[in-house]
Amino acid sequence: MSFSRARLSPQKKLEILKKVFEEGLEVVSVCRLYGISRFSFYKWARVYKKVISDKSQVISKEKILLKLLEAKRPRGCGHFRSIKGKREKLVLEVVLKNPHWSSHQISKYLKSYKNGSYYISNHGVHNILKKHLLNTENLRIEFTGKHPVRSVFSARFSDYEKYLVLQEAEKNGLTISRVCRKFHISRYTYYAWLKKYQEERTIASLAHNRPRGEDHPRFVGDKIRKPVLDLVAANPEYSVHQLHRQLAGISGHHAIQNLLLREGLNTYDRRLAYAQSLPADRQVKVAPQYVPEIPVYRLRHLIAHFATVPRLLFANPKKGIWYLVFGILPLFVFFLWIRLLLGAGPGSSTLGMIFASVALTFGLFFFIYSMKYYITVLMVLKLASSGSANPPVKTDAGNSSTDGNTPGVEEPVSVAGEILARVSNFLHLEGVKAHLPGGLGSQRINPLLINLEKVELEGERPFVSIHVALYNEKRVVERLIQSCTSQAWYTPGNKPGLEESYKPGLREGARRANYEVILVDDSTDETTEIAKQSLIDNGWQQSSACLPARQVPG
């Protein structure tokens, strides 16, 4: 009779001891019968004799024996190396996203996920898969089919998953109670999602309003993270309690513990390795302090500028006076400003006047910079207010004339007219008039009344490719797709080109769009699913060759 080497229960151990001490069987035969060593038997026997010989015990001695004969070594979830919590959930989420991955591929991904904070060896991943009966590819694919929307290990629904839950009752015709039982949610939660969705009819409206991550008011930023990591690098032997005592008033005990867990520094060995990996501060020799000296030739160059202005006053008085005025004016303004500050009344604030002066100075510079726009607008308005003139008429003498003017006599050109002519050439108004239909190019027109919608481009319209890069833009991706696919850029003459859409009801002879839209999405949230759903709702079809690869969470 053979027995497996599985661990014996306390009841089985007590039964073996009674075989020897009460029934009188030999130790060797009993050990051979149950497949145990004599060393283990005598170790249990010492406990048995000690309890039996103690006459002061009032409670049942059998209960005491069963308690003492229990195995001391922890197993299962009680073992210190057991994998549970977030790491176990993460393995199951990876299986849902990538059921074809083996345990080696899952372990390799966890090594790079969040700097290895949730790393599990291949043996640990295999034990988790075996525990949940997912150790073969077929079992993992079947597990994925049973949880198409959300796994039972997820903490919350994503925005797209909430949308799919609402579609279960709307499209599949299921009752709300049945849908709630299927996805393990309450009807109160379902109606709250439905109310939010009916207001905007977008997936982004189902977003969770509670701030998370960096948006949370109690987020541990660099203001707390840097002092904690500096203290860990200086004292890797400190525990969480000691770090909290050193950083009293800066951060709480729970925040420090979570920070060390996220950074992978929750054990002494990891903190020691982190401290040793940091570069040591090298001692740099300090150069001796010296007093700088200005060479004579540089001093001569500095003083030469002050000698130039008096010399210009005698050689070229006009130029010298302007140099003198612009040189003294800043000093005079500074003197008046200091006098204004010192002579302020008792009720005024010196600091406030300094800030007001700085603001006024910057505002003056901004005003001077913006003057070019004001002057340009005024010139355009002046050009527009001159009105439109009649076209020139040919006379018998071969000279052109306008109404009210004598042939052959040129009108005097004023300075304002010359400036407006230069502005007209600068703004290319002559080029605009040359392309206007109906003979308007020969007339002077009001540029403010030009309607560019009437201007038609001549020649073939080139093919345009619109490239849009997306990354976690779940709130704007629907409006972005709608605006990009609504361009009025068609092939002239209904020539063969890119079809405006792949809608099955496109009639023969319809105008065809001469552009394409390429969406490049590298999002880590549900932006990709929202974009696909928006295209499907608008009647577009999806090619099987362009299906995006399934992404891994995180």
C-alpha positions in Angstrom: 0.0 0.0 0.0 1.6 3.3 -1.1 0.8 6.7 0.2 1.5 10.2 -1.4 3.9 12.5 0.4 1.1 15.1 1.0 1.0 16.9 4.4 -0.9 15.0 7.1 -3.7 16.7 9.0 -3.6 16.9 12.8 -6.3 14.3 13.0 -4.2 11.8 11.0 -1.2 12.5 13.2 -3.2 11.8 16.3 -4.5 8.6 14.8 -0.9 7.4 14.1 0.1 8.2 17.7 -2.8 6.2 19.1 -1.9 3.2 16.9 1.4 3.0 18.9 0.5 4.3 22.4 -3.0 2.8 22.8 -3.1 -0.2 20.5 0.5 -1.2 21.1 1.8 -1.5 17.5 5.5 -1.2 16.7 6.8 2.2 15.6 8.6 0.7 12.6 5.5 -1.0 11.2 3.3 2.0 11.7 5.8 4.4 10.0 6.1 2.0 7.1 2.3 1.7 6.9 1.7 5.4 6.7 4.9 6.3 4.8 6.5 8.6 7.4 9.9 8.7 9.0 10.7 7.7 12.5 12.1 11.2 13.1 8.7 12.8 12.4 7.0 10.2 14.6 9.2 10.8 17.6 8.8 14.5 17.2 5.0 14.1 17.4 5.4 11.6 20.2 7.2 14.1 22.4 4.2 16.5 22.1 1.8 13.7 22.8 3.6 12.5 26.0 3.9 16.0 27.3 0.2 16.7 27.0 -0.9 13.3 28.3 1.3 13.4 31.3 0.2 16.9 32.3 -2.6 16.4 34.9 -3.3 20.1 35.4 -5.1 20.4 32.0 -8.8 21.0 32.5 -9.8 21.3 28.8 -10.0 18.3 26.5 -6.5 17.0 25.9 -7.5 15.9 22.4 -8.2 19.5 21.3 -4.8 20.6 22.7 -3.1 17.8 20.8 -4.8 18.8 17.6 -3.7 22.4 18.1 -0.1 21.5 18.8 0.1 19.0 16.0 -0.8 21.6 13.3 1.9 22.4 10.8 3.9 25.5 11.8 5.0 26.4 8.3 2.6 28.8 6.5 1.1 27.7 3.2 -1.1 29.1 0.6 -2.3 32.7 1.1 -0.6 32.8 4.5 2.9 32.2 3.1 5.1 35.3 3.0 5.9 34.8 -0.7 2.3 34.2 -1.8 1.1 36.3 -4.8 -2.1 38.1 -4.1 -3.8 41.5 -4.4 -2.9 43.8 -7.2 -0.3 41.6 -8.7 -2.7 38.7 -9.1 -5.4 40.9 -10.6 -2.8 42.4 -13.0 -1.9 38.9 -14.3 -5.6 38.1 -14.9 -6.2 41.5 -16.7 -3.2 40.7 -18.9 -4.8 37.3 -19.7 -8.0 39.1 -20.7 -6.2 41.5 -23.0 -3.8 38.9 -24.5 -5.1 35.3 -24.0 -2.5 34.0 -26.5 0.4 35.0 -24.3 2.3 32.3 -22.4 3.5 32.6 -18.8 7.0 33.6 -20.1 5.5 36.5 -22.1 3.4 37.7 -19.2 6.4 37.6 -16.8 8.5 39.6 -19.4 5.8 42.2 -19.7 5.5 42.6 -15.9 9.2 43.2 -15.7 8.9 46.3 -17.8 5.5 47.4 -16.4 5.9 50.5 -14.1 9.6 49.9 -13.7 9.1 46.3 -12.4 7.0 47.3 -9.4 4.6 44.4 -10.0 7.2 41.9 -11.4 6.4 38.2 -11.0 8.7 35.3 -12.0 7.6 32.8 -14.6 7.0 30.2 -11.9 4.7 32.6 -10.0 2.7 33.5 -13.1 2.3 29.8 -13.9 1.0 29.1 -10.3 -1.6 31.9 -10.7 -2.8 30.6 -14.0 -2.9 27.0 -12.6 -4.9 28.3 -9.5 -7.6 29.9 -11.8 -7.5 27.0 -14.3 -5.9 29.1 -17.0 -2.7 27.2 -17.6 -3.6 26.4 -21.3 -4.3 28.7 -24.2 -7.8 27.2 -24.9 -8.8 27.8 -21.2 -7.5 31.4 -21.4 -9.5 32.1 -24.6 -12.6 30.6 -23.0 -12.0 32.8 -19.9 -11.8 35.9 -22.2 -15.1 35.0 -23.9 -16.9 34.8 -20.5 -15.7 38.3 -19.6 -16.1 40.4 -22.8 -16.8 43.7 -21.0 -15.2 43.6 -17.5 -13.4 41.0 -15.5 -14.6 40.1 -12.0 -11.2 41.4 -10.7 -11.5 45.0 -12.0 -11.9 47.8 -9.6 -14.2 49.9 -11.8 -15.8 50.2 -15.2 -14.1 52.2 -17.9 -16.2 54.8 -20.0 -16.5 52.4 -22.9 -17.5 49.5 -20.7 -20.3 51.6 -19.3 -21.4 52.4 -22.8 -21.5 48.6 -23.7 -23.6 47.9 -20.5 -26.1 50.5 -21.6 -26.2 49.0 -25.1 -27.1 45.6 -23.7 -30.5 46.9 -22.7 -31.0 49.2 -25.7 -30.0 47.0 -28.6 -30.3 43.4 -27.3 -33.7 44.1 -25.6 -32.8 42.7 -22.2 -34.5 44.0 -19.1 -32.6 46.4 -16.9 -32.8 43.9 -13.9 -31.2 41.2 -16.0 -28.5 43.5 -17.2 -27.7 44.6 -13.7 -27.5 41.0 -12.5 -25.3 40.0 -15.4 -22.7 42.7 -14.7 -23.1 42.8 -10.9 -24.2 46.4 -10.6 -27.2 48.0 -8.9 -30.1 49.6 -10.8 -29.3 52.9 -9.1 -25.8 52.8 -10.7 -27.3 51.9 -14.1 -29.8 54.7 -14.1 -27.1 57.2 -13.0 -25.0 56.2 -16.1 -28.1 56.4 -18.3 -29.0 59.9 -17.1 -25.4 61.1 -17.8 -25.4 59.5 -21.2 -28.8 60.9 -22.3 -27.6 64.5 -21.7 -24.8 64.5 -24.3 -25.1 61.1 -26.1 -21.3 60.7 -26.0 -19.1 58.1 -24.4 -17.0 60.8 -22.8 -20.0 61.9 -20.8 -19.8 58.6 -18.8 -16.4 59.6 -17.3 -15.9 59.3 -13.6 -16.0 62.7 -11.9 -13.9 61.8 -8.9 -10.3 63.1 -9.3 -7.6 60.4 -9.4 -3.8 60.4 -9.8 -2.2 63.9 -10.2 -5.6 65.6 -10.1 -6.3 64.3 -6.6 -5.9 67.0 -3.9 -3.8 64.6 -1.8 -1.5 63.5 -4.6 2.1 63.0 -3.5 4.1 65.2 -5.9 7.7 66.1 -6.2 7.4 68.3 -3.1 7.1 65.2 -0.9 8.6 62.6 -3.2 12.1 64.2 -3.4 12.6 64.6 0.4 11.5 60.9 0.9 13.9 59.6 -1.8 16.8 61.7 -0.5 16.3 60.4 3.0 16.1 56.8 1.7 19.3 57.3 -0.3 21.1 58.7 2.8 19.7 56.1 5.3 18.5 52.9 3.4 18.3 51.1 6.8 15.4 53.3 7.9 12.0 51.7 8.1 8.7 53.4 7.2 8.2 54.4 10.9 11.7 55.9 11.1 11.2 57.8 7.8 7.9 59.1 9.2 9.6 60.4 12.4 12.3 62.1 10.4 9.8 63.7 8.0 7.2 64.7 10.6 5.0 67.4 9.3 5.9 66.8 5.7 4.1 63.6 4.9 2.0 60.9 6.7 3.0 57.3 7.4 0.5 55.9 4.9 1.7 58.2 2.1 5.4 57.3 2.7 4.5 53.6 2.6 2.6 53.9 -0.6 5.4 55.9 -2.2 8.0 53.3 -1.3 5.7 50.6 -2.7 5.2 52.5 -6.0 9.0 53.2 -6.4 9.8 49.5 -5.6 11.7 50.4 -2.3 9.4 48.7 0.2 12.2 46.3 1.4 15.6 46.9 3.0 17.5 45.2 0.2 15.8 47.3 -2.5 16.5 50.5 -0.6 20.1 49.5 -0.2 20.5 48.7 -3.9 18.9 52.1 -4.7 21.3 54.0 -2.5 24.3 52.2 -4.0 23.1 52.8 -7.5 23.2 56.6 -7.1 26.4 58.3 -8.2 28.6 59.4 -5.3 29.3 63.2 -5.0 32.9 63.8 -6.1 34.9 66.2 -4.2 35.9 69.1 -6.4 38.9 71.3 -5.6 37.8 74.9 -5.1 39.8 77.4 -7.0 41.5 80.2 -4.9 39.5 83.4 -4.7 41.0 86.3 -6.7 40.1 89.9 -7.3 39.4 90.7 -10.9 41.4 93.5 -12.5 40.4 95.5 -15.5 43.2 95.9 -18.1 44.1 99.4 -19.2 43.0 98.9 -22.8 39.6 97.7 -21.8 39.2 100.7 -19.4 40.1 103.0 -22.3 37.3 101.4 -24.5 34.7 101.9 -21.8 35.6 105.6 -21.3 35.8 106.3 -25.0 32.0 106.3 -25.5 31.6 109.2 -23.0 34.2 111.3 -24.9 32.4 110.8 -28.2 29.3 112.9 -27.5 31.1 116.1 -26.5 33.3 115.8 -29.6 30.2 115.4 -31.8 28.7 118.6 -30.3 31.4 120.6 -32.0 32.0 118.5 -35.1 28.3 117.8 -36.0 26.0 119.8 -33.8 22.7 118.3 -35.1 23.8 114.7 -34.6 25.5 115.5 -31.3 22.4 117.1 -29.8 20.3 114.1 -30.7 22.9 111.8 -29.1 23.0 114.0 -26.0 19.2 114.1 -25.7 18.7 110.4 -26.0 21.6 109.8 -23.7 20.3 112.1 -20.9 16.6 111.2 -21.3 16.7 107.8 -19.6 18.7 109.3 -16.7 16.1 112.2 -16.4 13.2 109.7 -16.4 14.9 107.6 -13.7 15.5 110.7 -11.6 11.8 111.7 -11.9 10.8 108.2 -10.9 13.0 108.2 -7.8 11.7 111.6 -6.9 8.1 110.4 -7.3 8.8 107.4 -4.9 10.6 109.5 -2.3 8.0 112.3 -2.4 4.9 110.0 -2.2 2.3 110.9 0.4 1.9 109.1 3.7 -1.1 107.0 2.5 0.7 105.5 -0.5 2.7 102.3 -0.6 6.2 102.4 -2.0 6.1 98.7 -3.0 2.8 99.2 -4.8 4.2 102.2 -6.8 7.2 100.1 -7.8 5.0 97.3 -9.2 2.7 99.9 -10.9 5.7 101.5 -12.6 7.0 98.1 -13.8 3.6 97.3 -15.2 3.3 100.7 -16.9 6.7 100.2 -18.5 5.8 96.8 -19.9 2.5 98.1 -21.1 4.2 100.9 -22.9 6.4 98.4 -24.8 3.4 96.3 -25.7 1.5 99.3 -26.9 4.5 100.4 -29.1 4.7 96.8 -30.5 0.9 96.7 -31.2 1.0 100.1 -33.0 2.0 98.5 -36.3 -1.3 96.6 -36.3 -3.4 99.7 -35.5 -1.6 101.7 -38.3 -2.1 98.9 -40.8 -5.8 98.7 -40.0 -6.2 102.5 -40.3 -4.4 102.5 -43.7 -6.7 99.7 -45.0 -9.8 101.5 -43.8 -8.5 104.8 -45.4 -8.0 102.9 -48.7 -11.5 101.4 -48.4 -13.2 104.8 -47.6 -11.9 106.3 -50.9 -14.7 104.6 -52.7 -14.7 103.1 -56.2 -13.8 105.1 -59.3 -15.2 104.9 -62.8 -13.1 103.1 -65.3 -11.0 105.3 -67.6 -12.5 106.3 -70.9 -10.5 106.6 -74.1 -10.7 110.0 -75.8 -10.0 111.0 -79.4 -6.5 112.2 -78.5 -5.6 108.8 -77.2 -5.5 109.9 -73.6 -7.6 108.4 -70.9 -9.8 110.5 -68.7 -12.2 110.1 -65.8 -15.4 112.0 -64.9 -14.6 115.6 -64.0 -11.0 115.6 -65.2 -9.4 117.2 -68.3 -7.8 114.7 -70.7 -4.1 114.6 -70.7 -3.7 116.4 -67.4 -2.3 114.3 -64.6 -3.8 114.7 -61.1 -1.3 115.8 -58.4 -0.4 112.9 -56.1 -0.5 113.7 -52.4 1.7 112.2 -49.7 -1.2 110.3 -48.3 -2.0 108.8 -51.8 1.6 107.7 -52.2 1.5 106.0 -48.8 -1.8 104.3 -49.6 -0.3 103.1 -53.0 2.6 101.6 -51.2 0.3 99.9 -48.6 -1.8 98.5 -51.5 1.3 97.0 -53.1 2.5 95.7 -49.8 -0.9 94.0 -49.1 -1.1 92.6 -52.7 -4.4 94.3 -53.4 -3.4 94.7 -57.0 -3.0 90.9 -57.4 -6.5 90.4 -55.9 -8.1 92.8 -58.3 -6.4 91.1 -61.3 -8.2 87.8 -60.5 -11.7 89.2 -59.9 -14.3 88.2 -62.6 -16.6 90.5 -64.5 -14.0 93.2 -65.3 -13.6 94.2 -61.7 -9.9 93.9 -62.0 -9.7 97.2 -63.9 -11.6 99.1 -61.3 -10.6 100.3 -57.8 -12.7 98.3 -55.4 -13.3 98.2 -51.7 -11.1 95.4 -50.3 -13.4 95.0 -47.3 -16.3 94.0 -49.5 -14.5 91.2 -51.4 -16.4 87.9 -50.9 -13.8 85.1 -51.1 -16.5 82.4 -51.3 -17.2 83.4 -54.9 -13.5 82.8 -55.9 -13.1 79.5 -57.6 -9.7 77.8 -57.9 -8.7 76.9 -61.4 -7.0 73.7 -62.5 -6.9 70.3 -60.9 -7.3 70.1 -57.2 -4.4 68.1 -55.6 -5.0 65.0 -53.5 -4.8 65.9 -49.8 -3.9 63.5 -47.0 -4.9 64.7 -43.5 -2.8 63.0 -40.7 -4.1 63.2 -37.1 -2.1 61.9 -34.2 -4.1 61.0 -31.1 -3.0 60.1 -27.5 -5.7 59.7 -24.8 -8.1 62.3 -26.3 -11.3 60.5 -25.4 -13.3 63.7 -24.9 -12.6 65.3 -28.3 -12.1 62.3 -30.6 -15.7 62.2 -31.8 -15.8 65.9 -32.7 -12.4 65.5 -34.3 -13.5 62.7 -36.6 -16.7 64.6 -37.6 -14.8 67.8 -38.5 -12.1 66.0 -40.5 -14.6 64.0 -42.6 -16.7 67.0 -43.5 -14.3 68.8 -45.8 -15.8 70.0 -49.1 -12.8 69.0 -51.2 -14.1 67.1 -54.2 -12.6 65.8 -57.4 -13.4 68.3 -60.2 -15.7 67.0 -62.9 -16.7 63.9 -60.8 -13.6 62.2 -62.0 -12.7 58.8 -60.3 -11.1 59.4 -57.0 -11.3 58.6 -53.4 -14.9 57.9 -52.4 -16.4 60.2 -50.0 -17.3 57.3 -47.7 -17.8 53.6 -47.7 -21.5 53.8 -46.9 -23.4 51.1 -48.7 -26.0 53.6 -50.0 -23.6 55.7 -52.1 -25.4 56.4 -55.3 -23.8 56.3 -58.7 -22.5 59.6 -59.9 -22.2 61.1 -56.5 -19.4 63.6 -55.9 -16.2 62.0 -54.7 -13.8 63.4 -52.1 -10.3 64.0 -53.2 -8.7 63.6 -49.7 -8.1 60.9 -47.1 -8.0 61.0 -43.3 -5.4 58.9 -41.4 -5.9 58.6 -37.6 -2.8 57.4 -35.8 -3.8 56.4 -32.2 -1.3 55.4 -29.5 -3.7 55.8 -26.6 -3.6 53.7 -23.4 -7.3 54.4 -22.5 -10.5 53.8 -24.3 -9.9 56.5 -27.0 -9.4 53.7 -29.7 -12.7 52.0 -28.9 -14.5 55.4 -28.9 -13.1 56.3 -32.3 -14.1 52.9 -33.8 -17.6 53.2 -32.3 -17.9 56.7 -33.7 -17.0 55.6 -37.2 -19.4 52.6 -37.0 -22.2 54.9 -35.9 -21.6 57.2 -38.9 -21.9 54.3 -41.3 -18.2 53.6 -42.0 -16.8 50.1 -42.5 -13.6 48.8 -41.0 -11.1 46.7 -43.0 -9.9 43.6 -41.3 -6.3 44.4 -42.3 -6.4 47.6 -40.3 -7.6 46.2 -37.0 -5.5 47.7 -34.1 -3.4 45.3 -32.0 -4.9 44.6 -28.6 -3.1 46.7 -26.0 -2.0 45.8 -22.6 -3.3 47.8 -19.6 -1.0 50.5 -18.2 
